[in-house]
Amino acid sequence: MKIYTKHGDGGETGLFGGTTVSKASVRVAAYGEIDELNSVLGLCRTAPLTHSDGAVDPAIDELLREIQSRLFDVGAELATSPSYGKDLGIPLIAAVDVEGIERAIDAAEVELTPLTAFVLPGGAQPAAYLHLARTACRRAERAIVALGAHEQIRPELLQYVNRLSDLFFVLARLANRRAGVSDVPWIGRGKNV
């Protein structure tokens, strides 16, 4: 099977269900942003979070791997024509998935001190990558909101992506803590460190 089809050479692409749309459509933008976020998570997994003793935390890596698979599901749903009335053959993101992300946030926050200042992206490499994931996630969220202004989307999709960006922020802080690196505080003009 060839990887190139030449069907997109005119600036259009096909959705699941047979509808052809412009590659500049809000729907294509939304699932494209999800695809980019998934790629950023692949980058995050190359610099894994560790425990305070330096050992790789397999639970966090497994969480990120699971999220990558769920993002593939989100992308597939977004890449489906709204008129396609058949089952996609994949489980759709549900409230239980949103709750799972909330539990992961709560578990990570146990190790963190409360925030007392705004935090800039940076610190240890895994934290910087997770901040990149957070911003890619927010961009994907905005693209889904833009799609929702034109077509109906399931609220669970938006809730899931919204919680993910919160998770990546908390995991970035956790990565810095475990690396023994302070979060990078925002310093306003005229403020001393």
N, C-alpha and C positions, 0 to 999 in steps of 0.2 A: 504494500500500500504506500503510495507516495504521500509525502507530507504536504506538498503544495498541490492545490486544486485549480488555481487560476480563476476561481469563481469570484474572488474578492478584488480583482484587478480594477473593477469599475467603481470601487468605493462603497460597495454594498456587501452585506453578509446575511446569512440565513440564520434564523432563530429555530429552536426546536419547535416543531409544529408546522414548518414550511414557510412561514412569513419571511419575506426579504425586507431588510431595513438598511438605511444608511449607516455606515460605520461611525458617523457623527451623531447618531441618535442618542437620546438620554439613556435609553435602555442599554445600549452597547457601552456607553460611558460607565454606567453603574457596574456592570459585570466586569468591565475592564479594570476598574479600581479595585474590585474584590480580588481579581487575579494578581494585581500588583501587590496588594497586601499579603496575599499568600506567598508570593516570592520573597517579600521582606521577612516573613516568618521563617522561610528557609534560611535566609541569611542569619537571623537570630539564633537559629539552632546550630550554626557553625561556631558560635561563641557561647556555649551553654552556661546557664546559671550553675553555680556551685554552692555547696554548703559552706559554712564558715571555716571548716577544716580544709577546704580546697577540693573536696570530692564533688564530682559532677552530680547534680540533683536529677535523677532519672524521672522523678514525678513531674518536674517542670517541663522537661523535654517531651514527655508523653502528653502532657497537657497541650503544648504547642503543636505537636503532631496531630492530636485529635482536633484541635481548632483548624488546622490546615485542611483536614478532611471535611469538616463542617463548612468551611469557606468554599470548598469545591461544590458542596450541595447548594449553598447560597448562590454561587455563580450560575449553576445549572438552572435554578429556579428563575433567576433574573434573565437568563438567556432563552427563556421559553416564551413563545408567543402567548399573549393573554387569551387568545381565542382557542388555544390548544386545550381541549377538554379531557385529555387522557392523563392517567397517572404517570408521573415522571419515572417511577420505579426506584425512587430514592426517598428516604424519610425527609420530610420538610422540617426546617427549624421550628421548634415548638417552645412553649413556656418552660418546659423542663430544661432545655438547653440554656435559656437565659438564666434560670436559677442555678445551673451548674457553674456558669461564669461568676455569678454573685458569690457562690460558696468559695470559689478559687480566690476571689478578691479578699473575702473575709479571712481566709486561711493565710494569705500572704501578709495581710496587715497586722497579724498577731506579732510578727517579728519587727515591725516598724514603729518608730516613734511618731507621735502626731506631727503633722506639718505645721510649721510656724512661719513659713515664708514661701513665696512662689519658687518653683524649681525650674531651672533651665535644663535642656537636654545635655547630657554629657556624663562625665565620671568614668567609670570602668567601661570597657568595650561592650560587654553584654548589655549594660544599661543604655549606652548610646544607641545600640541597635534596637532595643525595645522602645526607646523614644521615637525612633524612625518608624517603627511599626505603629505606634500610637498616632502619629501624624498621618500616616498612610490610611489608617483606619478611619480617622476623622474625615479625610477626603472622600473615602468610600461612602461614609455615612451621608455626607452632603450630596453625593451623586444619587444615592437611593432616595433621599428627600426630594431631589429635583425630579426624579422619575415619578415619585408619588404625587407630584403636582399635576402630572399629565395622565397617569394611569393608576389604577388601584394596586397597592402592594399590601401584602400581609403585614400587620403591625409587628409580628414576631421577628421579622427580618431586621427591621429598624432597631428594635429593642436589643437584639443580639449584638448587632454591630456597635451600638452605643455602649453596651456593657464591655465589649472587647477593648475599646480604647481605654476605659477605666482600668481594666486588668493590666494592659501593657504599661500604663503609668505606674501602677503599684509594683509590678514585676521589675520595672526599671529601678525603682527605689530599693527594692529587695536585692537586686543585683549589686548595687553600690554598697549597701550595708554589708552584704556577705563578703564583698571584695575589700572591705575596710576603707572604702572611699566615700567621702562625704558627697551628698547630693550637691549639685552646683546651684547656689542660691542666686536669685535675681537680686541685683543691687541697683536701686533707682539712682538717678542722677543726684549728685550731692550727698549720697549716703556713704558711710564708711563701712568697711568689711568687718 
